[in-house]
Amino acid sequence: MKRPFAALVLAAALVLAAVPAVSAAAPALSVNGPSGTVRAGEAFEVTVELSSGAAFNTAQFILRFDQNAMECVKAEPGPLLAGALTSANASNRKGAAVAAAGTEPLRGGGVLGTFQFKAKTDLSAPRFALTDVLLTDLEGRELEVFIPENLRLPSFPDARGHWAEDAIRETAFQGLLAGDADGAFHPEGTVTLREMICLLWRAAGRPEPDPKAGASFQELEGFDAETRNAILWGYGRGLFRGTETDAFSSDAALTRQAAVKLLFSYAGGQTGLESLFFSVYDGTFTDSGQSASWAKPAVYWSVYHEILSGNSQNALRPGEAVTRAQLSAILARALDRDIL
């Protein structure tokens, strides 16, 4: 697991190989914040605390949260880290980060970090996760730390060991794709046009649709309010169009090229430097001629930004149905590049 944000703070402590230290009672991490509803625009505080346990002299963690629903405006090391060399970042790519390193052991329990947030939308019991957690002792040995299940990224039994497991857990935490009622993710299942429009709507912060959009689809009456809002919003944004009979075809399986075309449109739909490489990509991918004319700029945009990649035969498979695992990987890369 990469831990780049604290490299300077922890470099001295990580020179030695990290070997888990034996601990009779592993210290536990907890996140304390509002338990009820937070309204859009309201500010609130969250603390990350460590229970008493073995002494440590370096620490780091990232507090993860839905960055489309809330903003971390300030991050500070907690009192437990007083006297240590510390670093805090409220806008780390993955969340809010804190790191510390001391020359003397830090003992006891207490607050490791304090974070100030502002809600972008109404939140019902804001949720958080802790990742990139590391505590070491003076000898550079990694200490065991207990992280409650509710503070871990979502996990699915049928995605364990899957090549896209990390991406699946990331997109599930961000609320873009979810498992079913039985807790299964179905990584090889297909994705519908309606599901893609809804997840982009959630990524955009669940905006109200433009009342002047003027969309009228036969299928809208059968959808819940959120799905209707997502479809109308997507239509108003120009992400898609209906058919000649005003049918949305919401349950149609999405192809790989259609998925990146929607993402491309969501990002603004403007080609840039990647257009200089179109002829290169034409010669690189064995099935470049299979991309539809309406999708090719989006397909090559996604290749340029390393969102979409070819397989071992250098094939992009643009016309194949995109699987939930493949879409998770696409979305995770888009999140990584601040496109979502």
C-alpha positions as CSV (number, residue, x, y, z in Angstrom):
1,M,0.0,0.0,0.0
2,K,1.4,3.4,-0.9
3,R,1.9,5.9,1.8
4,P,3.3,8.9,-0.1
5,F,1.8,11.8,1.8
6,A,3.9,11.3,4.9
7,A,7.2,10.3,3.3
8,L,9.3,13.2,4.6
9,V,7.9,12.9,8.1
10,L,8.3,9.1,8.4
11,A,11.4,8.5,6.3
12,A,13.7,8.1,9.3
13,A,11.3,5.7,11.1
14,L,10.8,3.5,8.0
15,V,14.5,2.9,7.2
16,L,14.1,-0.3,9.2
17,A,11.9,-3.1,7.8
18,A,8.4,-2.8,9.3
19,V,7.9,-6.0,11.3
20,P,4.6,-6.3,13.3
21,A,5.3,-5.9,17.0
22,V,3.6,-8.3,19.4
23,S,1.0,-6.5,21.5
24,A,-1.2,-7.9,24.3
25,A,-3.9,-5.4,23.6
26,A,-3.8,-3.6,20.3
27,P,-4.8,0.1,20.5
28,A,-8.0,0.9,18.6
29,L,-8.9,3.8,16.4
30,S,-12.3,5.6,16.5
31,V,-13.9,8.5,14.6
32,N,-16.1,10.8,16.5
33,G,-18.4,13.2,14.7
34,P,-22.1,14.1,14.3
35,S,-24.5,11.2,14.7
36,G,-27.6,13.0,13.3
37,T,-28.4,15.0,10.2
38,V,-26.1,17.8,9.0
39,R,-27.7,20.4,6.7
40,A,-26.0,21.7,3.6
41,G,-23.7,24.6,4.5
42,E,-23.4,23.6,8.1
43,A,-19.9,23.2,9.7
44,F,-19.0,20.3,12.0
45,E,-16.0,18.8,13.7
46,V,-14.6,15.3,13.6
47,T,-11.9,13.8,15.7
48,V,-9.8,10.6,15.2
49,E,-8.8,9.1,18.5
50,L,-6.5,6.3,19.7
51,S,-7.3,4.2,22.7
52,S,-4.4,3.6,25.1
53,G,-2.0,0.9,24.1
54,A,1.6,0.3,23.3
55,A,3.9,3.3,23.0
56,F,4.6,4.6,19.5
57,N,6.8,7.3,18.0
58,T,5.4,7.6,14.4
59,A,1.8,7.6,13.2
60,Q,0.0,8.3,10.0
61,F,-3.6,7.8,8.6
62,I,-6.0,9.2,6.1
63,L,-9.5,10.0,7.1
64,R,-11.7,9.1,4.1
65,F,-15.0,10.8,3.4
66,D,-17.4,11.4,0.5
67,Q,-15.7,14.5,-1.1
68,N,-18.8,15.2,-3.2
69,A,-20.9,15.5,-0.1
70,M,-18.6,17.3,2.3
71,E,-15.4,19.4,2.3
72,C,-12.6,19.2,4.9
73,V,-11.6,22.9,5.4
74,K,-9.0,22.3,8.2
75,A,-7.0,19.4,9.5
76,E,-4.8,19.6,12.6
77,P,-2.7,17.0,14.6
78,G,-4.3,16.2,17.9
79,P,-3.0,16.8,21.4
80,L,-1.7,13.2,21.6
81,L,1.0,14.1,19.0
82,A,2.2,17.2,20.9
83,G,6.0,17.3,20.9
84,A,6.3,15.3,17.7
85,L,7.1,16.6,14.2
86,T,3.7,16.6,12.5
87,S,2.1,17.2,9.1
88,A,-1.6,17.6,8.3
89,N,-3.3,18.0,4.9
90,A,-7.0,18.7,4.7
91,S,-7.1,18.1,0.9
92,N,-5.1,15.0,0.3
93,R,-6.4,13.3,-2.9
94,K,-7.9,10.5,-0.9
95,G,-9.2,12.5,2.1
96,A,-7.6,14.3,5.0
97,A,-4.2,13.2,6.2
98,V,-2.2,13.4,9.4
99,A,1.3,12.2,10.1
100,A,3.7,12.5,13.0
101,A,7.2,11.3,14.0
102,G,8.9,11.9,17.4
103,T,12.2,11.1,19.0
104,E,10.6,10.0,22.2
105,P,7.8,7.5,22.6
106,L,4.2,8.8,22.6
107,R,2.2,7.1,25.3
108,G,-1.5,6.7,26.3
109,G,-4.6,7.4,24.3
110,G,-6.1,10.5,23.0
111,V,-6.9,12.6,19.9
112,L,-4.6,12.0,16.9
113,G,-6.3,14.5,14.7
114,T,-9.1,17.1,14.6
115,F,-10.9,18.0,11.3
116,Q,-13.3,20.8,10.5
117,F,-15.9,20.0,7.8
118,K,-18.5,21.8,5.8
119,A,-21.5,19.9,4.4
120,K,-22.1,20.4,0.6
121,T,-25.4,18.7,0.8
122,D,-27.8,17.4,3.6
123,L,-26.0,14.5,5.3
124,S,-27.6,11.8,7.4
125,A,-25.0,10.7,10.0
126,P,-21.9,11.4,7.8
127,R,-19.7,8.3,7.3
128,F,-16.0,8.0,7.4
129,A,-13.3,5.4,6.9
130,L,-9.6,5.1,7.9
131,T,-6.9,4.0,5.5
132,D,-3.1,4.1,5.2
133,V,-3.0,3.6,9.0
134,L,0.5,3.1,10.3
135,L,2.0,3.2,13.9
136,T,5.6,2.2,14.6
137,D,7.8,2.0,17.6
138,L,11.3,3.5,18.1
139,E,12.8,0.4,16.5
140,G,10.8,0.9,13.3
141,R,8.5,-2.1,14.0
142,E,4.9,-1.7,12.8
143,L,2.4,-1.9,15.7
144,E,-0.9,-3.7,15.5
145,V,-3.9,-1.3,15.4
146,F,-7.5,-2.3,15.5
147,I,-9.8,-0.6,13.0
148,P,-13.5,-1.3,13.5
149,E,-15.3,-2.8,10.5
150,N,-17.5,0.3,10.1
151,L,-14.4,2.4,9.6
152,R,-13.0,0.2,6.8
153,L,-13.7,0.5,3.1
154,P,-16.6,-1.7,2.0
155,S,-15.8,-5.3,1.3
156,F,-17.7,-7.9,-0.7
157,P,-17.3,-11.7,-0.4
158,D,-17.5,-12.2,-4.2
159,A,-14.9,-9.5,-4.9
160,R,-12.1,-10.8,-2.5
161,G,-9.0,-11.5,-4.5
162,H,-10.5,-10.0,-7.7
163,W,-8.2,-8.0,-9.9
164,A,-10.4,-5.0,-9.4
165,E,-11.0,-5.4,-5.6
166,D,-9.3,-2.2,-4.6
167,A,-11.3,-0.2,-7.2
168,I,-14.5,-1.9,-6.2
169,R,-14.0,-1.0,-2.6
170,E,-13.1,2.6,-3.5
171,T,-16.2,3.2,-5.7
172,A,-18.5,1.5,-3.2
173,F,-17.2,3.8,-0.4
174,Q,-17.7,6.8,-2.7
175,G,-21.4,5.7,-3.1
176,L,-21.0,5.2,-6.9
177,L,-21.6,1.5,-7.1
178,A,-23.1,-0.7,-4.4
179,G,-23.7,-4.4,-3.6
180,D,-27.0,-6.1,-3.5
181,A,-29.2,-6.8,-0.4
182,D,-27.2,-10.0,0.2
183,G,-23.9,-8.1,0.3
184,A,-22.6,-9.4,-3.1
185,F,-21.1,-7.0,-5.6
186,H,-21.4,-9.2,-8.8
187,P,-18.2,-8.0,-10.4
188,E,-18.8,-9.7,-13.7
189,G,-22.4,-8.4,-13.9
190,T,-23.3,-5.8,-16.5
191,V,-24.2,-2.1,-16.0
192,T,-27.2,-0.3,-17.4
193,L,-27.4,3.1,-18.9
194,R,-29.7,4.1,-16.0
195,E,-27.2,3.0,-13.4
196,M,-24.4,5.0,-15.1
197,I,-26.5,8.1,-15.3
198,C,-27.5,7.7,-11.6
199,L,-23.9,7.3,-10.4
200,L,-22.7,10.3,-12.3
201,W,-25.6,12.3,-10.8
202,R,-24.4,11.1,-7.3
203,A,-20.8,12.1,-8.2
204,A,-22.1,15.5,-9.1
205,G,-23.6,16.0,-5.6
206,R,-27.2,15.0,-6.5
207,P,-28.1,18.3,-8.1
208,E,-31.6,19.3,-8.9
209,P,-32.4,19.0,-12.6
210,D,-33.0,22.0,-14.8
211,P,-36.8,22.5,-14.9
212,K,-36.3,23.9,-18.4
213,A,-34.6,20.7,-19.7
214,G,-37.9,19.6,-21.2
215,A,-37.2,15.9,-21.2
216,S,-40.2,13.5,-21.4
217,F,-39.6,9.8,-21.4
218,Q,-42.1,7.1,-21.3
219,E,-40.3,5.2,-18.5
220,L,-40.0,8.1,-16.0
221,E,-43.2,7.3,-14.3
222,G,-41.9,3.9,-13.1
223,F,-38.8,5.3,-11.4
224,D,-38.4,6.7,-7.9
225,A,-37.8,10.4,-7.4
226,E,-34.0,10.2,-7.2
227,T,-33.8,8.2,-10.5
228,R,-36.1,10.7,-12.2
229,N,-34.0,13.6,-11.0
230,A,-30.8,11.8,-12.2
231,I,-32.3,11.1,-15.7
232,L,-33.6,14.7,-16.1
233,W,-30.3,16.1,-14.9
234,G,-28.3,13.9,-17.3
235,Y,-30.6,14.9,-20.2
236,G,-30.2,18.6,-19.2
237,R,-26.5,18.2,-19.1
238,G,-26.6,16.7,-22.6
239,L,-25.1,13.4,-21.4
240,F,-27.6,11.4,-23.5
241,R,-30.6,11.7,-25.7
242,G,-33.9,9.7,-26.0
243,T,-34.9,7.7,-29.0
244,E,-37.4,8.6,-31.6
245,T,-40.2,7.2,-29.4
246,D,-39.0,9.1,-26.4
247,A,-37.9,5.9,-24.7
248,F,-34.9,6.2,-22.4
249,S,-33.9,2.5,-22.9
250,S,-32.7,2.6,-19.3
251,D,-32.1,-1.1,-18.9
252,A,-29.9,-1.4,-22.0
253,A,-26.5,-2.9,-21.1
254,L,-23.8,-0.2,-21.4
255,T,-20.8,-0.8,-23.6
256,R,-17.3,0.2,-22.7
257,Q,-17.3,3.0,-25.3
258,A,-20.7,4.3,-24.1
259,A,-19.4,4.3,-20.5
260,V,-16.4,6.4,-21.3
261,K,-18.5,8.6,-23.6
262,L,-20.7,9.5,-20.7
263,L,-17.7,10.1,-18.5
264,F,-16.2,12.3,-21.2
265,S,-19.4,14.3,-21.5
266,Y,-19.6,14.6,-17.7
267,A,-16.0,16.0,-17.8
268,G,-16.9,18.7,-20.3
269,G,-16.5,16.8,-23.6
270,Q,-13.5,18.8,-24.8
271,T,-10.6,17.0,-26.5
272,G,-7.2,18.4,-25.7
273,L,-3.6,17.2,-26.2
274,E,-4.9,13.7,-26.7
275,S,-6.1,14.6,-30.1
276,L,-2.4,14.7,-31.2
277,F,-2.1,11.0,-30.5
278,F,-5.2,9.8,-32.3
279,S,-3.2,8.4,-35.2
280,V,-0.7,6.8,-32.8
281,Y,-3.6,5.1,-31.0
282,D,-5.1,4.0,-34.3
283,G,-1.9,2.1,-34.9
284,T,-1.5,0.9,-31.3
285,F,-4.8,-0.9,-30.6
286,T,-5.7,-3.9,-32.7
287,D,-9.4,-3.0,-32.7
288,S,-9.2,0.7,-33.1
289,G,-11.5,0.6,-36.1
290,Q,-14.3,-0.9,-34.0
291,S,-14.9,2.3,-32.0
292,A,-18.0,4.1,-33.2
293,S,-17.4,7.5,-34.7
294,W,-19.5,9.2,-31.9
295,A,-17.4,7.5,-29.2
296,K,-13.9,7.5,-30.6
297,P,-12.8,11.0,-29.2
298,A,-14.0,9.8,-25.8
299,V,-12.3,6.5,-26.1
300,Y,-9.0,8.1,-26.9
301,W,-9.5,10.8,-24.3
302,S,-9.9,8.0,-21.7
303,V,-6.8,6.2,-23.1
304,Y,-4.7,9.4,-22.9
305,H,-5.8,10.0,-19.3
306,E,-5.1,6.3,-18.4
307,I,-8.7,5.7,-17.6
308,L,-9.2,3.0,-20.2
309,S,-6.6,0.5,-21.2
310,G,-6.2,-2.3,-23.7
311,N,-5.9,-6.0,-22.8
312,S,-2.9,-8.2,-23.4
313,Q,-3.7,-8.3,-27.1
314,N,-3.8,-4.5,-27.2
315,A,-7.5,-4.5,-27.8
316,L,-9.8,-1.9,-26.2
317,R,-13.0,-3.9,-26.8
318,P,-15.1,-0.7,-27.2
319,G,-18.3,-2.6,-28.2
320,E,-18.3,-5.1,-25.4
321,A,-20.6,-4.7,-22.4
322,V,-18.8,-3.1,-19.5
323,T,-18.7,-5.2,-16.4
324,R,-19.2,-3.8,-12.9
325,A,-15.6,-4.6,-12.1
326,Q,-14.4,-2.8,-15.3
327,L,-16.5,0.2,-14.6
328,S,-15.2,0.3,-11.0
329,A,-11.7,0.4,-12.3
330,I,-12.6,3.2,-14.8
331,L,-14.3,5.2,-12.1
332,A,-11.5,4.7,-9.6
333,R,-9.0,6.0,-12.2
334,A,-11.3,9.0,-12.9
335,L,-11.5,9.7,-9.2
336,D,-7.7,9.5,-9.0
337,R,-7.4,12.1,-11.7
338,D,-10.0,14.4,-10.2
339,I,-12.4,13.9,-13.2
340,L,-15.1,12.7,-10.8
